[in-house]
Amino acid sequence: MKCSRRHLSHRPAWSSLVLRELLKKASKAKANSKSQGLSLIELLVAMVISLIVIHAMAHIMVSEVKLSRSFEEYSNIKDATIRVAAMMQKEIANASDLSVPTTDPTTCGLNDPLVIIGPRRLWTIVYGFAAENPPPG
């Protein structure tokens, strides 16, 4: 028994009409169903959740920037301290005289000053700490 293409492609007219009607009803049912897209409440909930996540990420980024800035400040202070200590060592090595005066007009009110006097008294350097609110007298 041999099937020809012509035999398979030839359908009765009523079967193609039935198929068309079924396809139309299926497309109308999809268009009328409530499952098409998201509802307003679902969109609002998704938006609130995404705003919470964005806010948390922004908070983390801001705290990271503040932490980085404070770390950089402390690093700069440490580097400056190392440079000052190296400079003081070099000046002390070149000095001809070191003194810790009890009262000296060149100390400018510094607490426990260190006076470095250069060779042949060509220069004088005073190191010390000043009080922010020195006691009167």
C-alpha positions as CSV (number, residue, x, y, z in Angstrom):
1,M,0.0,0.0,0.0
2,K,1.6,3.1,-1.2
3,C,0.7,6.5,0.2
4,S,1.1,9.5,-2.0
5,R,1.6,13.0,-1.0
6,R,-1.4,14.1,-2.8
7,H,-3.5,11.7,-0.7
8,L,-2.1,13.1,2.6
9,S,-2.4,16.8,1.7
10,H,-6.0,16.5,0.6
11,R,-8.2,17.1,3.7
12,P,-11.8,17.7,3.9
13,A,-12.8,21.4,4.1
14,W,-14.6,20.9,7.4
15,S,-11.4,19.8,9.2
16,S,-9.4,22.9,8.3
17,L,-12.4,25.1,9.4
18,V,-12.4,23.2,12.7
19,L,-8.7,23.8,13.2
20,R,-9.0,27.5,12.5
21,E,-11.8,27.8,15.0
22,L,-9.9,26.0,17.6
23,L,-6.8,28.2,17.1
24,K,-9.0,31.3,17.3
25,K,-10.6,30.2,20.6
26,A,-7.1,29.3,22.0
27,S,-5.7,32.7,21.1
28,K,-8.8,34.5,22.6
29,A,-8.4,32.4,25.8
30,K,-4.8,33.5,26.1
31,A,-5.7,37.1,25.6
32,N,-8.4,37.0,28.2
33,S,-6.5,35.1,30.9
34,K,-5.2,36.8,34.0
35,S,-1.8,35.1,33.8
36,Q,-0.6,37.5,31.1
37,G,2.2,39.8,32.6
38,L,2.6,40.9,36.1
39,S,0.0,42.6,38.3
40,L,0.5,46.0,39.8
41,I,1.0,44.6,43.3
42,E,3.7,42.2,42.0
43,L,5.5,45.1,40.3
44,L,5.3,47.2,43.5
45,V,6.7,44.4,45.6
46,A,9.5,43.8,43.1
47,M,10.3,47.5,43.1
48,V,10.4,47.7,46.9
49,I,12.7,44.7,47.1
50,S,15.1,46.1,44.5
51,L,15.1,49.5,46.3
52,I,16.1,47.8,49.5
53,V,18.9,45.9,47.8
54,I,20.2,49.1,46.1
55,H,20.1,51.0,49.4
56,A,22.1,48.3,51.1
57,M,24.7,48.2,48.3
58,A,25.0,52.0,48.4
59,H,25.4,51.9,52.2
60,I,28.2,49.4,51.8
61,M,29.9,51.5,49.2
62,V,29.8,54.6,51.3
63,S,31.2,52.9,54.3
64,E,34.0,51.4,52.1
65,V,34.9,54.8,50.8
66,K,35.0,56.2,54.4
67,L,37.2,53.3,55.6
68,S,39.5,53.8,52.6
69,R,39.8,57.5,53.3
70,S,40.6,57.0,57.0
71,F,43.2,54.3,56.1
72,E,44.8,56.7,53.7
73,E,45.0,59.4,56.3
74,Y,46.6,57.1,58.9
75,S,49.1,56.0,56.2
76,N,50.0,59.6,55.4
77,I,50.5,60.4,59.1
78,K,52.8,57.3,59.4
79,D,54.8,58.3,56.3
80,A,55.1,61.9,57.6
81,T,56.3,60.6,61.0
82,I,58.9,58.4,59.4
83,R,60.2,61.3,57.2
84,V,60.4,63.6,60.2
85,A,62.3,61.0,62.2
86,A,64.7,60.5,59.4
87,M,65.2,64.2,59.0
88,M,65.8,64.6,62.8
89,Q,68.4,61.8,62.7
90,K,70.2,63.5,59.9
91,E,70.2,66.8,61.7
92,I,71.3,65.3,65.0
93,A,74.2,63.5,63.1
94,N,75.3,66.9,61.6
95,A,74.9,68.8,64.9
96,S,77.8,70.0,66.9
97,D,75.8,70.4,70.1
98,L,72.5,69.1,71.6
99,S,70.9,70.6,74.6
100,V,67.7,70.3,76.6
101,P,67.3,73.7,78.1
102,T,65.0,74.4,81.1
103,T,64.3,77.9,80.1
104,D,65.3,79.3,76.7
105,P,63.6,82.1,74.8
106,T,64.1,80.2,71.5
107,T,61.9,77.3,72.7
108,C,58.7,79.3,72.1
109,G,56.8,77.7,75.0
110,L,57.4,74.2,73.9
111,N,57.3,71.4,76.5
112,D,60.6,69.5,76.9
113,P,62.3,71.0,73.9
114,L,65.3,69.6,72.2
115,V,67.7,72.2,70.8
116,I,70.0,71.2,68.0
117,I,72.8,73.6,67.3
118,G,74.6,73.3,64.0
119,P,78.3,73.3,63.3
120,R,80.0,76.6,64.3
121,R,76.6,77.7,65.6
122,L,75.4,78.6,62.1
123,W,71.9,77.3,62.7
124,T,69.7,76.2,65.6
125,I,66.7,73.9,65.4
126,V,64.2,73.4,68.3
127,Y,62.0,70.3,68.5
128,G,59.2,70.0,71.1
129,F,55.5,69.8,71.7
130,A,53.3,72.7,72.5
131,A,50.3,72.5,74.7
132,E,47.0,73.6,73.2
133,N,46.0,75.4,76.4
134,P,49.2,76.2,78.2
135,P,48.8,76.9,81.9
136,P,49.2,80.5,82.9
137,G,52.5,81.7,84.3
